[in-house]
Amino acid sequence: MDCIKIIYGIQTDSEGRCIHYHSHKDVIANKCNKCGKFYACYKCHDELEDHKFEPVDPDEKDTVMCGACGRLYSYNEYSCIERCLDCGHEYNPGCSLHKSIYAAR
């Protein structure tokens, strides 16, 4: 069964790259704790929604999505890997700089 993935953002491509982050490795979407939508990045979220991006509990399941295949992770699971465990797509290691934005604590 194929996963239906919806990633919100500005000028978002089929794997979740957006106007702000668009390298080959920028394929992670993060879930906002307030609206429950997966966004390409917090900048897109804050430009398109009427509230600021709210971080999730890092242990909460299914809050980070691989934009290449749709696999879901908790933030803590995602932060321990360099590539998707299903499709093998590499992730941008620079995303770890934004941990305080995407994961609470």
N, C-alpha and C positions, 0 to 999 in steps of 0.2 A: 504494500500500500504506500503510495507516494505521500509525502508530507506537503501540506499546503503552508507555505511560509509567507507571512505578510510583514514586510519591514517598511516602516514609515521613514520619511526623510525628504530632503530637498535634492532633486535630481538624482534619485536613488536608482542604481542599476539592479540587475536581477540577482546579484549576490550581496547587496546591501552597502555598496560603496556610495558615498554621497559627495555633495559639493565641498564639504569640509575635509573629509578623509577619503582618499581615492587611490591608494596604492594597491598593488596586487594582493597584499596581505590584509587589507582593511575589509574583512568580511564578517565581523562580529556585530550582532545587534543586541542591545541591552534593553531589558524590560523596565519601564518606569513603575515604581511601586504605587504611585497615585492613580494613573490612568490604565495601567496594565498593558500598554502597547509596547511593542518592540520597535526601537528606533535605531537608525544607523549611527547616530551619535547624540550626545546631550545638546549640542548646539542646534541641530535640526529640531529636536524636541522643543527646546525653549523658544525657538522662532515660530513654531507651528501650533503650540498648545497655549492655553490660558493659565498655565501653572508651570513652575520650575520642575526640572527632572528630580524625582525623589528616588534615592538609592534603595536597593533591596537588601534584605538580610543575606549575607554571603553564603549561608547554608541552605537557603530556600531553593527548592528544585525548580528547574525549567525557567530560569530567569536570564540566561544568556543563550543566544542562538547562533549557530554556524550559518552564515548567509549562503554558503556554497551548497549545503545539503539539507539544512533545517534541523540538524541534531541539536538537542537542548541539553544544557548543563546548569548546575548551580554556579554561582560566581567562583566559589572556592575550587570546584572541579576544573573549570575553565582556566583559572589562574595557574594551575599546575602543569599545563600541557602547552606545547609549542605548535601543535597542529591538530586538526579534527581527528578524533578516534574512529569516525566512520569513513569519511571521504579522503582524509589525509591532507586537506588544504592547510597551508601554513597560515598562522596568525601573526599579527603585528605585535612584536614584543613591546613596542612603545605604548601600547594600550594600558600597560600596568601603571603608567604615570597617572592615569585617571581613576584609579581604584576608589579614591575617596568620593568621587562623583557617582559611581555606579553601585558601590557596595557600602552599606552602613557599617559603622564601628570604627 
